[in-house]
Amino acid sequence: MDLKKKAAEFSLLLKSIKADEICAAGYARKYLEHLTANSEFYTAIYRQVLSDILANSGKKAGEINMVDYGCGNGLLGLFAWYCGFSKIIFQDVDEEFLTAAKNLCERFDADKVSFVHGEIGLLINQRQSIDAIAGTDVIEHIYDLVDFFSIVRTLNPAMVTVFTTAANPFNPLIRKRLRSLHVQDEIVGGDGSGLSGNAHPPFLEARYRLISEKFPKLENARELAVATRGLAGIDIKNAVQQYQLTKHLPVPAHESNTCDPLTGNWTERLLTGDEYADLFNKYGFSIEIKAGFYNSYREGAKGILAGLLNNIVSVLGKTFSPFIIITGRKK
């Protein structure tokens, strides 16, 4: 299959999409508008993802059942369908995005597709086998990666997984920027501007309110709110109850990482390459982490500059790339 040709065709199709016909007003529409405005770049990313799946699965496209996990508007899965993959499952915890993915599939008359609203555990009862799980800009947001990869192994010990993430731990400039973003979400909160997601209060304050409401007689709720950074939902309650028994404060998330205590969605979580490798290896998967690339498809000076930056990436690799591609396969 000529994936490059397929990507060029798909990119042109995306340009014909009117986001307001696919999504209700809100974050999903803004994000789809961003993706379609930069369709050549994102389709190039999707092409790389599918190329890695094909290279590591040992199967032809028509033999692969794939999950587009954290599918968002569903463009990755839709491209896999366009390239002739056997079956595509679109999965997301956000109903607004999943609805957009359904609408896009209807717009393209996509067949052999299904939709799952919720976490990965819901796939265990799927009737068909799953050969590959892929996602763009999702792995850095998954609340419990240990649980996630445990379920992946249950679904298929020979699963091929491919994830891209802009939370590139190898690039020092990205690390610095994302740590500032962690602090902002933790201390200041988010205003919902741009593509930053929905507005939210400071995560620290949200944890403090949760703890104060569930444990109104607790004197050091503020201290526990600080110590439970990186926990969400029932895990916060369990951590406080454990503290009441042992008087040992929980250990906050590594470095500056933080998550929404209501949803468990991490703010661009930074894990080291070794941490990713340990995680994949624990569940029987080998791992390859490759450098991504800059958007050289832009017109004018920005496109030229991105091309020059990609030349530097070819030398410096992941330490200079804007995102990374993480591929897992059975050892």
N, C-alpha and C positions, 0 to 999 in steps of 0.2 A: 504494500500500500504506500502511496506517495503522500505522507502526512503533510509535507510542505504545501503541496497543491491543495489538499483538503483544507488546510488552515487558511490559505488565501481565499478560497471560496467561502468558507464559513465567516471570515472577517467581513466580507462584502454583505453577506446576509444579515449580520448583526447591525450593520449601518442602516438597514431598512427598518429597524425596530423603533417604535415610538414608545418610550418608557411609560408615558401616561396612559397607554392602552394596556399595559401589562401590570402595573403596580398602582395601588392607591398612593396618594400623596404621603410622603414620609421618607424614612431612611432607605428603605428598599428601592424606592424610585430614584433617589439621589445616587445610590450606588450603581444602579443599572445604567443611569445616564453616564456616569464616569466610565464604566466598563465599555459601553458601546462607543463612546467618544474616543477611546483608546483601544479599539478592537484588534488592531494588528498586533499590538504589544501583548495583550492578554491571550489572544489566540496562539501566539508564539509560546507562551507559558504552557497553555493547555497541550500544545503539540509536544513539548518536552515531557510533560507528565505522561501522556499516552505512549510516547516512545519508550520511556523507562518501564512502563507496565508491560509492553510487548516484549521488550528485551529480556525481562526477568521472569516472565510467566511461562515462556516456552510454548505459548499458544497463539493461534491466529485471532485477529480481532473478533471474528464471528463466533469464537468459542469462549469468549470472556464475559462473565457477569460482573459488573462493576458497581460499586457504591460511590456516589458523589456525596461524601460526608461533610456536613456543614455546608450544604450545597449553595446557600444564598439564593441568588437568582437562577442558578442551575446551568450556567453557561458551560462549565467543564463537562458535566454529564451530557448536556445536549450535544457538545462537540463529539463526545465518545459515541453517542447514538449516530451522529452524522457520519462518523468514520466506520460504522458497521459493527460496533460491539454488540454482543448478543442480547444483553439485558442490562438496563440501567435502573438503579434504585436511587432516588433522590431523597436525602435525609437531612433534616434540620430541626433544631429545637424551636426556631422562630417561625411561627405560623404565617406571618406576613411574607417572609422570604419564600417559604414553601409554596404559598399560593402563587407568588410570582413565577416560581419554577413551573408550576402546573400550567399557568397561562402561557408561558413561553413554549412549552411542549405542545400545547393545543395550537398555538400560532404556527408551529412547524409541522403539525400533524405527526408528531413523534409517536411511534408505537413501541411495544415491548418496554414500557417504562412503568414504574410504580413510585409511590411517595410514602415516606414514613415520617411522622411528626414525633420527634422525641430523641432519646439517647440511643447509643449503639446497641444496648442490650435488647432492644426491640427486634433486632435482626435475627436473634437466635431462633425465633419461631418461623422465619421465612422458609418457604418450601424449597426454593431453588438454592443451589450451592452458590457461594460467592468466591470469586477468584481474585478480586482486587478491590482495595479501598483507596480512594484518592481524595485529596482536598487541597484547596488553595487558601492560604491565610486562615487556617482553622486550628492546626495542632497547637499553636501558642495560646489558644483560648480554652482548650479542653480542661475541665476542672480536675479530673483524676486520671492521669495517663496510665497509672498502674492498672486501674480497673479497665481502662480502655483496651490496653494491649492484652490483658488477660482474656477479654471477650473476643478480641481479634483471633487469638490462638484457638479459642473454643470454636469459633466460626470456621476456621480453616488453618491448620498448622502450617500450610504451605502458602498462606496469603501473601500477595504482593501488595505493599503499601507505598504510596508516593504522596508526599506532602511538600508544599512550598510554604515558606514563611519569611516574612520581612523582618522578623525578630531574629536577626542574624547575629549570633554571639561572637562571631569571629571578627566582625567589623567594629573597630573601636569607636568610630563616630556614631554608628547606630546604637551601640551599647550606651553611650553617654546620653543620646537623645531619648532612648526608651526609659532609662532610669529617671530622667526628668519627668517623663510622662507618668511613670509609676507614682512618683511623689505627688504630681498634680491630682491624679485620680484618688489617691489616698487622703490627701490633706485638703485639697481645694474642691474637687469634684469636676464634673464635665458639663459643658453648656450645650452639647449636642450640635455644635457648629461643624460645618464641612462634612467629612467622612469619619468623624470621631465616634459615631454611634449616638445613641439616645442620651439626653441629659440625665445626670444622676447626682445625688449628693455625695460628699466625701465618703469614701468607704470606711474610714476610721469612725466617722460620726454615725454611719449606718450600723456598724457593729456595736457601737456604744448603746445605741437605742435598742437594738435587739437584746443585748445582754441586760440592760436596765429593765426592759419590759418583762423578760422571763425570770429575772432574779432581782426583784425590787429591793430586797434587803441587803444586797451585796454592796459592801462599802468601797471596794476597789474595782468597780466596773470599768473605769477609765483605763486602769492598768491592764486589765484583761482584754479590753478592746484593742490596745496596742499589741498585746502578745498573740492575739488570734488573727493577725494579718495573714491572708492566704487561706483562710477557712470560710466556709459558707454553710448556711442552713443548719441542719442538725449537727454538723461537725462543731459548730460554735457552741451549741448547747452542751454537747458531750465534753468539750474541752473545759468548759467552766465547771461542770459537775466533777470532772477528774481533778481539777484544781481544788475544789472544796474538800475532796478526800485526801489529797496528797500535799497540798499547799505548794506544789511545784507549778510555776507558770508554764504554759505551752511555749514551744519555740516558734517564732514567726517564720514566715516563708523566707527562703534563701534570698539574701541581699535585699533588693528593693521590690521584688515581685509582690503583686497584690491582685486580689480578685474582688468582684462584686459579691458581697456577702449574701445577697438575695438570690442571685442566679448561678454563682460559681464561675462566671465568665472572667477569665484572667485578662489583665491589661497587658497585651503583648509580652507574655512571659518569656524571659530569657533563661534558657538552659544551655549549659556548655555542651560542646561536642561529645565529651566523655560521658556526661549525664544522659544524653540521647543514646549513646552506644550501650551504656549499661542497661538502660531500659529495654532496648530492642533485644539485646543478647539474653536478658533474663527470660524472655518469652520465646526464645528459640529462633530469633531473626538476626541475620547479619544486617549491617547498615552501611550505606554509602551517602556521604554528604557532599554535594557539588555546589559550585558557585552559580548564582543566577546572573542576570544581565540587566543593563539599563535600557530604557525605552528609546531606541534609536529610530523608531518609526515616526516620531514627531517631525513636523515640518520646520524648516528654518534652522536657526542657530541651536535651539534645544536638541534637535535631532542630531546635528553634527557633533555637539558636545557629548551627547550620550554615546555616539559611536566611538569617540576618543576615549571615553571612560571604559567602554567595553574592551578596548585594546589594553588598557591598564589591568582590567580584570583578568585578561588572558595571561598576564604575568603574575599578578599578586593573588589571584584566586579569591577565595572566600573572605579574606581580610579586607577586600575592597568592593565586593559585590553588594548590591542592594537587597538581595534576598538569597536564600539557599534552597536547595532541593534535596529532600531527605527520602531515600529509597530503602525500603526494607524487603527482605526476602528470606525464605527458609535457609538456615545454615547448611 
